[in-house]
Amino acid sequence: MSSHGPTAVPIRIADDWEETVVDGERRVTIAWTKSARNRIDRFLFDLFGTSREREITLDPVGTTVWRHCDGDHTVSEIASAVADAHDAERVEPVDETLAHFLMQLEERDLIQFEDD
């Protein structure tokens, strides 16, 4: 698990994603292949015949974050965009919520960070 400051710049590395409108709200669906992190993962994937193909659909807040992970926005700028676009009760505390979500995306190899 890594930690990135407010000046870090998240960049999408997942290429297979699409944005749709569902019930008037924008949502992003991301498809990716889960990589085995070690021999045990490979063994379990093979033993149980588990597909490595994954798909996740982001809610409107996640979609806002994803759209801003374009290499042009810092973590701080993304936090401001989320706070401006969504109800405070849903996203507060923005910094903590955003940090946790970005960490999840990074752990799934969907984004990477450029540190200033």
N, C-alpha and C positions, 0 to 999 in steps of 0.2 A: 504494500500500500504506500503510495507516495502522496506528498502534500505539495500543493502549488499555491503560490501567493497571488495576490490580486493583479499583478502585472503579467502573469503567465498567459499564454495564448493557446487555447485548445483548438485543435484542427481535426476535422473528421477524416478518418482513414478508411471507413467503410464506404464502399462505392455503391452498394446495392441498397438503395433506399428510395422511397417515393412519398410524396406529400399528397394527402387527400383531404377533402372536407367531409366531416361526419357530423350531422345535426348542427350545421352552421359553424363548427369548430375545426380548425386545422389540426391534422394529426399526421405524424410521420411514422411510417413502418419501415424498419430496418431488417434486412436479412443478412446473415453472416454464417460462417462455418466455425464452429467451436473447435479450437485446437486442443489436442491432448497435451497437457502440461508436463506429463511424466509417463513412465512405463505403466504405472498402475492405472492411470486414466485410459491409456491405449488398451490395456487388458480388459478393463471394465466396459469400454465402448464395444470391443469385439465380443466379449462374453455375452453381453445382453443385447447385442445387435442394435445399440442405441444410435440413432441418427445424429450426426454432428451438425446438421443444418438447424439453424435457429432463426426465429423471427420475433421481433418485439414491436408493439405499437405504442408509441408515446402519447401521453395525454397532452392537452394544450400547453401546459407549462413545460413539459419535456420537449415538445415541438419547438417552442420559443428558444429554448437552450440549444437544441440541435441546429436550428437554422443559423444561430449566431456562432457556432463552432466552425467558422469558415476561414480561420487564420487571420482575420482582420480585427477581431474583438478580443480584448483581455477579459479575464475572469470578472474583474470589477465592472467592466462595461456590460457584460452579460447579466450580472446581478442587477444593474440598473434597468436594463431592458425588461427583465422578468418582473421587477417591482412595478415598473410603469404599466406593463401589459396585463397584470393579473391581480386579483383580489388579495389584499395584504394578509387576510386570515388564512388563505390557501398557501402562501409562500413564505411567511415569516417563520423563523428568521431566515431571510434570503441567503445570507452568506453561508450559513451552516447547511441549509437545504441544497443549495447549489453545489457546494463542495462535495457533499455526499453523492449527489447524482453524477457529477463529473468523475468522481472516483469509480463509480459503478461502470460508467461508459469506458473508462480507461482500462479497468480490469477485464472487460470483455473485448479489448483491443478494437474498439470502435472509434476512439479518439486518441490523440497523443498531444503532448504539450511542447510548446516552444517557450522556454523561459527567457525573459529579458535579462 
